[in-house]
Amino acid sequence: MDGNPRPETDRRVDGRHRRIMVTQAGIRVSTSPGPARLLSHVVPSGGIATLRQHRQAYPHPHGADPDEVRTAAAASGLGGRGGAGFPIGRKLASVSELGGHIVVVNATEGEPASQKDRMLLTSVPHLVLDGAELAARAVSASQVVVCVDWTDRLAVAAVKAAIAERTARGEPEIQLALTPPRYVAGEESALVNFLNGGPSKPTASGRRPYERGVNGRPTLVNNAETLAQLTLAHRYGPEWFRSCGTPDEPGTRLFTITSGGGVATVVEAPVGVTGLDLLDAADAAGRVRSVLVGGYFGTWMRAADFGVAAFSRAGLAPYGAGPGAGIVIVLPHGNCVLAETARLLSWYAAESSGQCGPCVFGLPALAEVAAELARGTAGPAGVQQLLRWAADIDGRGACRHPDGAVRLLRSALAVAGDDLDAHVAGQPCPGAEAAPFIRAAS
């Protein structure tokens, strides 16, 4: 942290004020209509909230009653924010029934388009660490491990400094584990396998980490934002937590919105907010062609559909999409959804753990024909081949990695519209020659 002030603006949208800041990690943050909860703790100067500042609002969780933590988590309705959305109250209850527990904070953020967990770690790390300690109390865990991508130097340094602050004050020990920068490394079984000394690849042992995880002990794995939200739910109570969001999906969540120029903005908004409100909050409205919802593991949506859809599981389900880790990539006019998808499929093939046929053979084949389609050389037979291979791959992988590629491909074909016809006819749209927009996959 360099301590220098960062740019900050206060803008009025539809009569409401919102603040756009840049954190010390270079991430823009903003709020949409609704309460700022996690983001209200971000230091305006872009620095890291210290433990002293944090303790002024949040008492030490070491004395929290385990039953109270589990009850508050269940009553709040907090669902996982890492993608799966599994209720944390049920997770805590399942793990607490067993003994010898470990809590693992999954802050690897292997999804390249996501910045929310990095923002939390480099701005308000103690919200995450308090949530981890509360979870440890709830399941009687004797060990807490925070997993961070070893290439993210800012996040690693911030977590190290936060742990050192807590240790200096005599708070319980928290360990830091540095993980490889791979997409599949963040899958919970891959994470556990890595912590056990194995490769960072998903496993198919048939036993979930909460049954047999790190060192064979019952292991609770939760995303960084989920645990930060648990800190808030425990501090202010389930009724407060449920005061925004939807009845089935209460609370706020963090969204990473990438728009023109590849600029990423982390937005906090109530679950169920419309897509248009999210785009307004990130200054991304008005230049949208298509929207990739859920990140690389997500689904393409037409801009008009995204604008009116409620961003929740229920609201996105009619479009075949889901919130995932709260990622929104706004593809502007002048770019081609088929060309972007072809590059993403190549990325999928490269990120495979190489453990099954659908990944080893299926994904490179999809990427190759998708690239031909983007160039206008695949023809009608190429589209039929893609659909046939997608059906062969779907649901047959050792993990869900190939399923994500299939979902991405099918949604791209569905939203491409007239452009798809042009590509099939050998006349690719002008956007096919544009520079890659989703650059991490190029």
C-alpha positions, 0 to 999 in steps of 0.5 A, spaced: 500 500 500 503 506 497 498 511 501 497 515 496 489 518 494 486 515 489 481 518 484 474 518 487 467 521 483 460 522 486 455 521 481 448 522 480 444 517 477 436 517 476 436 522 482 441 517 487 448 519 489 453 513 488 460 513 489 466 510 484 472 509 487 479 506 485 482 501 490 489 500 492 489 494 487 487 498 481 479 496 481 474 500 481 468 500 486 461 502 485 454 501 488 447 500 484 441 503 487 440 499 494 445 499 500 452 499 500 454 493 505 461 490 504 463 496 500 461 501 505 468 499 509 472 500 503 477 506 505 476 512 500 483 513 499 484 506 496 488 503 502 487 497 506 482 497 512 486 496 519 485 491 524 484 497 529 479 500 524 475 494 523 475 492 531 471 499 532 465 496 528 466 488 529 468 485 536 473 479 536 469 473 533 473 468 538 468 468 543 462 467 538 457 462 541 457 456 535 450 455 536 448 462 535 453 463 529 450 457 525 443 459 527 444 466 524 447 463 518 441 459 517 436 464 518 439 469 514 439 465 508 446 467 505 448 463 499 455 461 497 457 467 493 463 463 489 458 460 484 454 454 487 450 458 491 449 453 496 446 455 503 452 456 508 447 455 514 446 448 511 454 447 510 455 449 517 450 444 520 453 438 515 460 439 517 459 441 525 456 434 526 463 431 524 469 432 528 476 434 527 475 440 522 478 445 518 476 451 514 478 453 508 477 460 505 477 459 497 480 466 495 483 463 489 479 467 484 481 462 478 475 465 474 479 470 470 474 475 469 472 476 477 475 481 481 471 481 487 475 477 492 481 480 490 478 487 492 476 484 498 482 481 500 486 488 498 481 493 501 477 489 507 481 483 509 478 482 516 471 482 514 473 475 510 478 473 516 472 474 521 468 470 517 473 464 517 473 465 524 466 465 525 465 459 521 471 455 525 467 457 531 461 454 528 464 447 526 469 447 532 475 447 527 482 448 530 485 450 523 483 456 518 487 456 511 486 462 506 488 460 499 490 465 494 493 465 487 501 466 488 501 470 482 497 475 485 502 479 489 498 485 492 492 480 495 498 475 498 501 481 501 495 484 504 493 477 507 500 476 510 499 483 513 492 482 516 494 475 519 500 479 522 496 484 525 491 479 528 497 475 530 500 481 534 494 482 538 494 475 540 488 472 536 488 465 533 493 463 528 491 463 521 495 460 515 496 462 508 497 457 502 499 460 495 495 456 490 497 455 482 494 460 477 489 455 474 482 455 473 481 448 475 485 450 481 479 453 485 474 447 484 474 445 491 476 438 490 482 440 487 484 445 492 483 440 497 488 435 493 493 441 493 493 442 500 494 435 501 500 435 497 497 433 490 496 436 484 491 442 483 486 438 479 479 436 481 478 429 484 472 424 483 473 420 489 466 420 491 467 423 498 466 431 498 471 435 502 466 436 508 466 428 509 474 427 508 478 433 506 485 436 508 489 431 511 483 426 511 479 431 516 472 434 515 473 440 511 469 446 510 470 450 503 467 457 502 468 463 498 472 469 500 465 473 499 461 468 502 465 469 509 465 476 508 457 476 508 457 471 514 461 477 518 455 482 516 450 477 517 452 475 524 454 482 526 447 485 524 442 479 524 438 475 520 433 480 519 437 486 517 441 481 512 434 479 509 432 487 509 434 487 501 435 482 496 429 477 494 426 472 499 429 466 496 436 470 495 437 475 500 442 480 501 447 484 497 452 481 492 458 483 489 458 483 481 465 484 477 462 488 470 467 489 465 465 493 459 468 498 454 476 498 454 476 492 458 475 496 465 472 492 470 468 495 476 466 491 482 459 493 484 455 491 490 447 491 489 441 487 492 440 480 489 434 481 484 437 488 481 436 489 474 441 488 469 440 495 466 441 498 474 448 494 474 450 497 467 448 504 470 452 503 476 458 501 472 457 506 467 456 501 461 449 502 459 448 504 452 454 501 448 452 493 449 451 488 444 451 482 448 452 480 455 456 474 458 453 472 464 457 468 469 464 469 466 468 464 462 463 459 465 457 463 464 452 464 458 451 469 453 445 473 453 442 478 448 442 485 451 435 487 451 434 480 455 439 482 460 437 489 461 430 487 464 432 480 467 433 480 475 440 478 477 438 472 481 438 465 480 430 465 479 431 471 474 436 469 470 433 461 469 428 463 464 434 465 459 438 459 461 443 463 465 445 463 472 449 468 477 455 464 478 460 468 481 457 475 479 461 476 473 458 480 467 462 481 461 459 487 456 461 486 449 460 492 445 458 493 438 464 492 433 466 485 437 463 478 435 460 474 440 462 468 435 470 470 435 470 471 442 467 464 444 472 461 439 477 464 443 474 462 450 473 455 447 481 455 446 482 457 453 478 452 456 482 447 452 488 450 455 485 450 462 483 443 462 486 438 467 487 433 462 483 427 466 478 425 461 476 424 454 471 430 454 477 435 456 483 432 452 479 431 445 472 434 446 474 441 448 480 442 442 475 439 437 470 444 439 475 450 439 478 448 432 471 448 429 468 454 433 474 458 430 473 456 423 466 458 424 468 465 426 472 465 420 467 464 416 470 457 413 465 452 417 459 452 413 452 449 415 456 442 417 460 445 422 455 448 426 451 441 426 458 438 428 459 443 434 452 441 436 453 434 435 459 434 439 456 438 444 451 433 446 456 428 446 461 432 451 455 434 456 455 431 462 460 426 461 467 429 464 470 428 470 468 435 473 464 440 470 469 444 466 467 441 459 460 442 461 461 450 462 464 450 455 458 446 452 453 451 455 458 457 453 458 455 446 450 453 445 448 460 448 453 464 443 450 460 437 443 462 440 444 469 441 448 470 434 442 471 430 443 474 423 451 474 424 451 466 425 447 466 418 453 471 415 458 466 418 455 460 415 455 463 409 462 465 408 461 472 410 463 473 417 461 480 420 466 485 421 466 484 428 470 478 427 476 482 425 476 486 431 481 486 436 479 481 442 475 484 447 476 478 452 483 479 453 485 474 458 482 468 453 486 471 447 
